[in-house]
């Protein structure tokens, strides 16, 4: 007889007579080396261990994470809210605000995204949520077809070598890889506020106005750009006890879950954790929020 994972876990808890905190081993589909996803996943795994034991998995980002969840090769995943729209996933929380960063060399004459039309660009790594936004940006800003999709480290090196004129990155600010590039080759961010109205008209309020703080990558003033919620998600069949334990950790260990590169981001704000846009909360997560905050 086949026993479901949920039945096995709950049966084990009942036999052991233990607390609702489950003992299990989970895979968390995270993100690229040097990115906020992987840093956050590593900190969360450390706070949860050993109940449950969570192994962060290096991936290209949101698209790959959703694929791994669908194929049951991961139990948890980090994803941008726009990329997860339309799936049957459940959210454990909105963990931070993601900043789209369009990076050019400081000596580049471009002052807006439209100035990059028909120039060589990298608009998010293949399999990443940034690539979804990048494809939309190509259409809305009429950027042409000289577009590649490089991982962050490769994109940074390609910009330094002048093989591309700009790259798109989605993450916290400052991102260490971009800061390292800025020390090697001065860079700056182009504002994306001028394409935000058309993006919101087409895709809804999932895209939000945010500003990269002055001082990041040596900027003299705030840079208006586009933000999108980053969610910790799972399949609907994740056991309620597991979802509750993870969610309580998000709330109770919030101060220990902030990566160094999260400076300036809206990160693990208890007031916004339940703001998971169109992705409904997992019942176990909803129970945790009710218990903690009524």
C-alpha positions in Angstrom: 0.0 0.0 0.0 1.3 3.5 -0.9 1.4 5.9 1.9 1.4 9.6 1.1 4.1 11.9 2.4 1.6 13.9 4.3 0.0 10.8 5.9 3.5 9.5 6.8 4.6 12.7 8.4 1.4 13.2 10.4 1.3 9.6 11.5 4.9 9.8 12.7 4.0 12.9 14.8 1.0 11.2 16.3 3.0 8.1 17.2 5.8 10.1 18.7 3.4 12.2 20.7 5.6 15.2 19.9 4.9 18.9 19.3 3.5 20.1 15.9 7.1 20.9 14.8 7.8 18.2 12.1 11.0 16.3 11.5 11.5 16.1 7.7 14.0 16.8 4.9 13.0 19.5 2.4 14.5 21.0 -0.7 14.2 24.8 -1.2 14.7 25.9 -4.8 16.6 29.2 -4.3 18.6 31.1 -6.9 22.0 32.1 -8.3 25.3 32.2 -6.5 25.7 35.8 -5.3 22.0 36.6 -5.3 19.6 37.4 -2.5 17.5 34.2 -3.0 20.3 31.9 -2.2 21.5 34.0 0.7 18.0 34.1 2.2 17.5 30.4 1.7 20.7 29.6 3.4 19.8 31.7 6.5 16.3 30.1 6.6 17.7 26.6 6.5 20.1 27.4 9.3 17.2 28.7 11.5 15.0 25.8 10.8 17.5 23.0 11.2 16.9 20.2 12.2 13.1 20.4 12.2 12.7 20.5 9.3 16.1 20.1 7.7 16.1 22.3 4.6 18.6 22.0 1.7 18.9 25.2 -0.4 19.3 24.4 -4.1 21.2 26.6 -6.5 19.0 27.5 -9.5 18.6 30.2 -12.2 15.7 31.7 -10.3 11.9 31.9 -10.3 11.1 30.1 -13.5 13.3 27.1 -12.7 12.0 27.1 -9.1 8.4 26.8 -10.3 9.4 24.0 -12.7 11.2 22.1 -9.8 8.1 22.5 -7.6 5.8 21.3 -10.4 8.0 18.2 -11.1 8.2 17.5 -7.3 12.0 18.0 -7.3 11.7 20.7 -4.7 9.3 21.2 -1.7 9.7 25.0 -1.3 10.6 27.7 -3.7 11.4 31.4 -3.9 9.7 33.3 -6.8 8.7 36.7 -8.0 5.0 37.3 -7.7 4.5 38.1 -11.4 6.2 34.8 -12.4 4.0 32.8 -10.0 0.7 34.4 -11.2 -1.6 31.8 -12.6 -0.1 28.8 -10.8 -1.8 26.6 -8.2 0.9 27.2 -5.6 0.4 28.4 -2.1 2.4 31.0 -0.3 4.0 30.9 3.1 4.8 34.6 3.1 5.9 37.7 1.2 9.6 37.7 2.3 10.8 40.9 0.7 10.5 43.5 -2.1 12.5 42.7 -5.2 14.2 45.5 -7.1 14.7 45.4 -10.9 18.1 46.9 -11.6 19.0 47.9 -15.1 22.8 48.3 -15.0 25.0 50.3 -17.4 28.6 51.5 -17.3 28.9 54.9 -15.6 30.3 56.4 -18.9 27.4 55.2 -21.0 25.4 58.0 -22.6 22.0 56.2 -22.0 19.7 58.0 -19.5 16.5 56.0 -20.0 15.7 52.4 -21.0 14.5 53.7 -24.4 18.1 54.8 -25.1 19.1 51.1 -25.2 17.1 50.3 -28.2 18.9 48.0 -30.7 21.9 47.7 -28.4 23.3 44.4 -27.0 21.7 43.6 -23.7 21.3 40.8 -21.2 17.9 40.8 -19.7 17.9 38.2 -17.0 19.3 34.7 -16.8 17.4 32.0 -18.5 15.1 30.4 -16.0 14.9 33.5 -13.8 12.0 35.8 -12.9 14.1 38.7 -14.3 13.9 37.1 -17.7 10.1 37.2 -17.6 10.3 40.9 -16.8 13.0 41.4 -19.3 10.9 40.0 -22.1 8.1 42.3 -21.1 10.5 45.2 -21.0 11.7 44.5 -24.6 8.1 44.7 -25.8 7.1 47.8 -23.8 10.2 49.8 -24.5 10.7 48.5 -28.1 14.3 47.4 -27.4 14.8 45.2 -30.5 16.3 41.7 -30.7 19.9 42.1 -29.6 19.0 40.4 -26.3 20.8 37.7 -24.5 20.0 36.0 -21.1 23.2 35.6 -19.1 23.7 34.6 -15.4 24.5 37.5 -13.2 28.3 36.9 -13.0 28.6 36.4 -16.7 26.5 39.5 -17.4 28.7 41.6 -15.1 31.8 40.4 -16.8 30.3 41.0 -20.3 29.4 44.6 -19.3 33.0 45.2 -18.0 34.3 43.8 -21.3 31.9 46.0 -23.3 30.4 42.9 -25.0 27.0 44.1 -23.8 25.8 47.7 -23.0 23.4 46.8 -20.1 22.1 44.0 -18.0 19.0 43.4 -16.0 19.2 42.0 -12.5 16.4 41.3 -10.0 17.3 41.3 -6.4 18.2 43.2 -3.2 20.2 46.4 -3.1 23.1 46.5 -3.1 23.8 43.2 -4.7 27.4 42.2 -3.9 28.2 41.1 -7.5 27.1 44.5 -8.8 29.0 46.3 -6.0 32.1 44.3 -7.0 31.6 45.3 -10.6 31.2 48.9 -9.6 34.6 48.8 -7.9 36.2 47.4 -11.1 34.2 49.4 -13.6 32.0 52.2 -12.3 28.3 51.5 -13.1 25.0 53.2 -12.5 21.3 52.2 -12.7 18.8 53.5 -15.3 15.4 54.5 -14.0 12.5 52.2 -15.0 9.7 54.5 -13.7 8.8 55.6 -17.2 7.7 52.1 -18.3 5.9 51.3 -15.0 2.4 52.7 -16.1 2.3 50.6 -19.2 3.4 47.5 -17.3 0.8 48.0 -14.6 -1.9 48.6 -17.3 -1.0 45.3 -19.0 -0.1 43.1 -16.0 -1.8 44.7 -13.0 -0.5 46.1 -9.7 1.9 43.2 -9.2 4.5 45.8 -10.4 5.1 48.5 -7.8 7.0 51.9 -7.8 10.2 51.6 -5.6 13.4 53.6 -5.4 17.0 52.4 -5.0 18.4 54.5 -2.2 21.0 57.2 -2.8 24.5 55.9 -2.2 23.9 52.5 -3.6 26.5 51.9 -6.4 27.7 55.4 -5.7 24.4 57.0 -6.9 24.0 60.6 -5.9 20.3 60.4 -5.7 17.5 57.8 -5.5 16.8 55.9 -8.7 13.1 55.2 -9.4 12.6 51.6 -10.6 10.1 48.8 -10.5 9.6 46.4 -7.6 7.8 43.1 -7.3 7.0 41.0 -4.2 9.2 38.0 -3.6 7.3 35.0 -2.2 8.2 31.8 -0.4 5.9 29.2 -2.0 5.0 25.5 -1.9 2.6 23.1 -3.4 -0.9 22.8 -1.8 0.0 19.3 -0.4 2.8 20.5 1.9 1.8 19.2 5.3 0.1 21.9 7.4 2.4 21.3 10.3 5.5 21.9 8.1 3.9 25.1 6.7 3.1 26.4 10.2 6.6 25.7 11.5 8.3 27.5 8.6 5.9 30.5 8.8 6.4 30.9 12.5 10.1 31.0 11.8 9.7 33.8 9.3 7.9 35.9 11.9 9.9 34.9 15.1 13.4 34.8 13.6 12.9 37.7 11.2 16.0 39.6 12.4 18.2 36.5 11.7 16.9 36.1 8.2 18.2 39.3 6.6 21.1 38.8 4.3 23.9 41.4 4.2 22.9 42.5 0.8 19.3 43.3 1.9 20.2 46.9 2.8 17.4 49.3 1.8 14.9 46.6 0.9 11.5 46.0 2.5 12.5 42.7 4.1 10.4 40.3 6.3 8.1 43.1 7.4 5.5 41.4 9.7 2.8 43.7 8.4 3.4 42.7 4.8 4.2 39.0 5.2 0.6 38.1 4.5 0.5 40.3 1.4 1.1 37.5 -1.1 -0.7 39.2 -4.1 -2.7 36.7 -6.1 -1.1 33.6 -4.5 -3.3 32.4 -1.6 -1.7 31.5 1.7 -1.2 27.9 2.6 -3.7 26.9 5.3 -0.8 26.1 7.7 0.7 29.5 7.1 -2.7 31.2 7.6 -3.0 29.3 10.9 0.4 30.5 12.1 -0.4 34.2 11.3 -3.8 33.9 13.1 -2.1 32.4 16.2 0.6 35.1 16.2 -1.4 38.1 15.3 -5.0 37.3 15.6 
